[in-house]
Amino acid sequence: MSKTYKYRVCQMQMSRVTFVNGLWQGLQVHEGMDQSQLYNSCPMVWEYLDSAGRDGWVLTGAAQQAVTYGSELANTTSLLFLKKTLDE
């Protein structure tokens, strides 16, 4: 019997998980706020991983990604890849 998996791609900035599968993770609205307030409304990476681990998610990899806007380099983010075995 083959296993089925579900995946999450988490974007991490400033030690906080900001997006999971493209969805904003902060408690503040993403528009019109100071960047530090926006980041501070997102879960710390270790808090997010603790919570995800309790739900059966396993960290399977990590990577760095440069984020650009137009011709300028905006910043570098980390990507975390998690997977979970689905019950069959």
Rosetta silent file (secondary structure, phi, psi, omega in degrees, C-alpha in Angstrom):
SEQUENCE: MSKTYKYRVCQMQMSRVTFVNGLWQGLQVHEGMDQSQLYNSCPMVWEYLDSAGRDGWVLTGAAQQAVTYGSELANTTSLLFLKKTLDE
SCORE:     score description
SCORE:     0.000 S_00000001
   1 L     0.000  127.136 -177.724    0.000    0.000    0.000 S_00000001
   2 L   -83.698  149.149  178.658    1.506    3.342   -1.029 S_00000001
   3 L   -87.383  149.509  175.651    1.646    6.315    1.320 S_00000001
   4 L  -116.028  137.261 -177.506    0.069    9.657    0.482 S_00000001
   5 E  -120.203  155.284  171.234    1.626   12.905    1.670 S_00000001
   6 E  -119.415  146.187 -174.745    0.518   16.494    2.093 S_00000001
   7 E  -124.963  151.965  171.970    3.097   19.313    1.861 S_00000001
   8 E  -129.204  137.056  171.345    3.633   22.814    3.242 S_00000001
   9 E  -113.952  115.961 -176.022    6.063   25.416    1.962 S_00000001
  10 E  -108.577  129.611  175.889    6.737   27.975    4.681 S_00000001
  11 E   -96.019  131.797 -177.342    8.429   31.317    4.037 S_00000001
  12 E  -120.739  131.177  175.765   10.481   32.590    6.951 S_00000001
  13 E  -138.681  139.410  176.630   11.689   36.157    7.470 S_00000001
  14 L    53.836   40.276 -179.691   13.201   37.755   10.581 S_00000001
  15 L    63.239   22.472 -179.741   12.916   34.386   12.457 S_00000001
  16 E  -129.114  144.059  175.564    9.158   34.369   11.835 S_00000001
  17 E   -82.786  112.898 -174.528    6.974   32.234    9.567 S_00000001
  18 E   -97.757  -35.551  179.212    5.304   34.813    7.316 S_00000001
  19 E  -136.733  142.989  172.379    3.597   32.697    4.636 S_00000001
  20 E  -128.433  118.444 -176.075    2.507   29.046    4.442 S_00000001
  21 L    50.105   39.877  176.197    1.569   27.828    0.963 S_00000001
  22 L    83.445   -0.368 -179.056    1.173   31.478   -0.029 S_00000001
  23 E  -101.922  129.856 -179.641   -1.157   32.443    2.837 S_00000001
  24 E   -60.616  133.935 -176.714   -0.175   35.266    5.222 S_00000001
  25 L  -102.780   -3.190 -177.567    0.387   33.970    8.786 S_00000001
  26 L   -78.815  162.370  177.003    0.354   37.270   10.651 S_00000001
  27 L   -87.405  -15.153  179.726   -2.358   38.642   12.882 S_00000001
  28 L   -96.362  149.508  175.647   -2.050   42.096   11.292 S_00000001
  29 L   -64.735  135.991 -172.113   -3.442   43.068    7.896 S_00000001
  30 L   -69.487  -11.333 -177.117   -0.616   42.882    5.353 S_00000001
  31 L  -108.561  140.617  172.083   -1.260   46.363    3.902 S_00000001
  32 L    77.167   12.627 -179.208   -0.423   49.749    5.388 S_00000001
  33 L  -111.390  154.945  171.548    1.541   48.558    8.422 S_00000001
  34 L   -61.727  138.031 -176.699    5.116   49.113    9.528 S_00000001
  35 H   -58.544  -39.051 -179.234    7.200   46.054    8.504 S_00000001
  36 H   -65.963  -36.443  176.188    8.386   45.351   12.050 S_00000001
  37 H   -66.576  -39.627  178.568    4.757   45.306   13.284 S_00000001
  38 H   -61.769  -51.168 -179.272    3.817   42.981   10.428 S_00000001
  39 H   -62.033  -40.904 -178.574    6.636   40.529   11.179 S_00000001
  40 H   -65.345  -17.447  178.412    5.977   40.674   14.927 S_00000001
  41 L   -86.291   -4.139  179.194    2.392   39.532   14.292 S_00000001
  42 L   -95.974  154.909 -179.683    3.658   36.269   12.723 S_00000001
  43 L   -69.250  143.974  173.203    4.639   33.178   14.739 S_00000001
  44 E   -64.060  148.893 -173.783    8.282   32.660   15.672 S_00000001
  45 H   -59.004  -41.464 -178.464    9.749   29.786   13.643 S_00000001
  46 H   -69.280  -33.473  175.676   10.281   27.507   16.675 S_00000001
  47 H   -66.759  -43.215  179.850    6.701   28.146   17.870 S_00000001
  48 H   -63.202  -45.868 -179.062    5.357   27.348   14.411 S_00000001
  49 H   -66.057  -37.311  175.451    7.432   24.152   14.112 S_00000001
  50 H   -60.284  -47.130 -179.255    6.399   22.997   17.615 S_00000001
  51 H   -64.440  -46.155 -179.789    2.731   23.480   16.720 S_00000001
  52 H   -63.865  -38.995  178.927    3.078   21.847   13.287 S_00000001
  53 H   -62.559  -38.629  176.910    4.974   18.899   14.816 S_00000001
  54 H   -63.858  -26.257  179.234    2.140   18.268   17.269 S_00000001
  55 L   -91.258    6.663  175.740   -0.165   18.059   14.223 S_00000001
  56 L    95.167    4.925  178.635    2.050   15.431   12.539 S_00000001
  57 L   -82.535  142.753 -179.788    4.099   17.681   10.206 S_00000001
  58 E  -123.502  132.701  175.798    7.808   16.850    9.722 S_00000001
  59 E   -72.402  122.801 -177.545   10.474   19.277    8.500 S_00000001
  60 E  -112.064  -14.126  179.847   12.023   17.710    5.382 S_00000001
  61 E  -176.499  169.489  178.728   14.199   20.508    4.002 S_00000001
  62 E  -148.658  152.972  179.441   15.169   24.171    3.910 S_00000001
  63 E  -153.368  159.524  173.406   16.450   26.604    1.278 S_00000001
  64 E   -99.018  144.948  178.756   17.339   30.270    0.802 S_00000001
  65 E  -139.260  131.646  173.609   15.452   32.395   -1.736 S_00000001
  66 E   -84.721  130.309  178.646   16.149   35.907   -3.020 S_00000001
  67 E  -106.850  124.253 -178.397   12.984   37.988   -3.297 S_00000001
  68 E  -119.372  151.299  173.930   13.094   40.747   -5.888 S_00000001
  69 E  -128.122  111.344 -175.466   10.785   43.582   -6.796 S_00000001
  70 L    66.682 -132.913 -177.402   11.496   44.986  -10.239 S_00000001
  71 L   -94.310   -0.564 -177.570   15.213   45.315  -10.828 S_00000001
  72 E  -103.962  144.942  173.884   16.168   45.630   -7.126 S_00000001
  73 E   -80.105  120.229 -177.987   16.901   42.859   -4.656 S_00000001
  74 E   -83.125  -53.217  177.567   14.467   43.334   -1.766 S_00000001
  75 E  -172.434 -178.752  177.608   15.718   40.691    0.664 S_00000001
  76 E  -114.818  137.572  177.238   16.482   37.036    1.232 S_00000001
  77 E  -121.117  162.794  172.821   14.015   34.626    2.781 S_00000001
  78 E  -106.773  143.237  175.339   14.265   31.074    4.002 S_00000001
  79 E  -111.755  134.217  176.186   11.900   28.376    2.833 S_00000001
  80 E  -114.637  133.495 -178.391   10.978   25.468    5.084 S_00000001
  81 E  -111.754  122.831 -179.692    9.459   22.326    3.553 S_00000001
  82 E  -120.430  150.735  174.560    7.196   20.180    5.728 S_00000001
  83 E  -138.227  157.088 -179.261    5.307   16.985    4.949 S_00000001
  84 E  -140.320  135.605  176.028    2.642   14.952    6.658 S_00000001
  85 E   -79.116  128.555  177.562    1.510   11.405    6.000 S_00000001
  86 L   -83.835  141.872  176.618   -2.205   11.257    5.284 S_00000001
  87 L   -67.529  138.857  179.902   -4.252    8.556    6.955 S_00000001
  88 L  -109.585    0.000    0.000   -5.413    5.906    4.535 S_00000001
